[in-house]
Amino acid sequence: MENDILNVLISEEELAKKVQEIGAQISKDYEGKNLMMVSVLKGSVVFMADLMRAVTVPAEIDFMSVSSYGSGAKTSGVVKIIKDLDIELAGRDLLIVEDILDSGLTLSYIKKILLERGPRSIKICTLLDKPERRKADIFADYSGFEVPDEFVVGYGLDFAEKYRNLPYIGVLKPSVYEK
């Protein structure tokens, strides 16, 4: 697995520090609110686990699974809900927790669907932001790191379901995904 990584982009230590910073800001911003954190599976599960422990205000959590990639390296543009939320959203302050904001097409679709369910507010928290790939008019309210237009894996992010368990964010060698 390590041999497939071109270089480490964000270290385990940098990730831990940034998650604590974002958690502190969310805690401040959601003081006295009805926070519900929604993890977009599978990529954001590691970030969500660390982030929810860094948030010091009461929060509910739920999970949603969508797909727009399949097993390829590029988004298909077609969003499919695989697992929907279990909790009602009406009156809640929703925070969508995402691993990476890339084209924005999937997140834009999710936000539109969830807005129709009557939450008090919706904000977006992403670990990684890749603005140069953006196709949808969407941004993150909380963002960890801006990353270049390279194929990144680790800390929950995958290629064909592999590399999620790396403790850092690494750039995948093109020879791996161009096969």
N, C-alpha and C positions, 0 to 999 in steps of 0.2 A: 504494500500500500504506500509506504513512504517513498518508494522508488518512482511512483507515479506523480509525485509532487515536484513541480518546477522550483518553487520557493515558498517560504512561509510569508504570508502577507500581513497577518495579524496574529501575534503570539497569544498563548493562553493567558499570560499575565495582563496583556493589554485588554483582552476580552473581559476578564474579571473586573478590572478597574472601570471600564466603560459601562458595564452592566450595573455596577453599584451607583455610578453617577446618574444613569438614566432612571434607575429605581428611586433614587432620592428625589429627583425632579418630579416624577410621577406621583410620589407620595405627597409632595408639597401641593401639586396642582389638583389632586383629587381628595384632599382633606375635606371631610364632611359630605362627600358625594357618594353615589351608589355605583362604585366601580365594578365593572365586569370585564375581565380580560379574556379575549378570545384568541386562542392559538390557531394559526392556520397550519395544519399538519401536512406533511411530516416534518418539513424543513425547520420550522420554528420551535420544535419541542424542546431542544436543548436550551435555547435562548429563553423560552418561556419559563422553564423550570428554574433557571438561575434568576431571571427577572422577577418572578413572583415572590421569591424569597428575599429580594432586595427592596420590595415594596412594603412599607410599614403601615399602610392604612388598610382597613378591611376591604377585601376584594373577593368576588366570586370568579370562578374560571369555567370556561367551556372550550370545546374543541370543534373545529370545522375542518373537513378535508375536501379539497378541490384539486382538480387536475387540469393542467393545460400543457404539460410537457410530455407525458407518457414516459418512455425511456430514452428519449432523444436529448440533444444538447440545446435545442431551440424550442421556444414556445410554439404550440400549434395554433394559438389564437382562439381555440375553442375551449371554454371553461365548463367543466362538469363538476357538479356537487356530488361528492361521494358520501360524505357524512355531514349532516346538518346539525345545527345547535340543538341542545336539549332544553335549554332554559329560555323562558319568555324574555324579550328585550324591552318591552314597554317600561318607560321610566328609568331605565338604567343608563349609566354613563359608560358607554362601550369603548374599549381600547382594543383595536385589532393588532395583534402581535404577529409580525411577519419576519421571516429570515432575511429576505432580500427584496428590495423594490427595484425591479429591473424595467421592463417595458411599461409596467403599471396596468396592463390590460386586465389581469386576473384580479388585482386588488381593487381596481375601479369597479369591476363587476360585483365583487363581494360587497363593497361599500354600498352600492346602489341597492342591492337585494336587502341588506340589513337595515338601511334607512327606511325602507317600506314597512318595517316591523315596529316602528315607533319608539326607538330609544331616545332618551333625553339629549344625548350627544354621541358623536362618533369621532374618535381620533385614531391616528395610525402611529404605531411604533414599529420601526424596522431596525434590525441590527445593521444591515448593509444597504447602502444606496448606490445605485449605478445610474446617475442622471443622464449620461450620454446615450443610454439605450431607451429612454422614456418615449412612449408612443401615446400614452393617455395623460390627460391633464390632472395629475394627482401628485401629492407630496406627502411626506411623513411629518407628523407633528413632533415626533421624537426619533432621532436617528443616531446610530452608533458610529459608523464609519462610512465615508464615501470611498468606493472602490473603483478601480479602472475597469474597462471593458475586457475582462479576462474571465475565463471559466474558473470560478472559485468553489472549493469544497471544504468540508470539515465543520465542526461545531453544529451539526445538524444538516448542513447542505450536502447534497449528494450528486453523483453522476451514476445513473442506472442503479440506484439504491445502495451504492457503495460510498465509502469515505465519510459518512455521517459521524462516525465515532472518533474522528481525529479531534484532538483537543484544541486545535488552532484553525485558522482560516488559511488555506493554502491555494496556490494557483496550480491547477491540473495541467500536466503536460499535454499539448495539443495532440501528440501521437496517441494518447489514450482515448480521446473522444472523437478523433477523426477517422477511426478504424471503420 
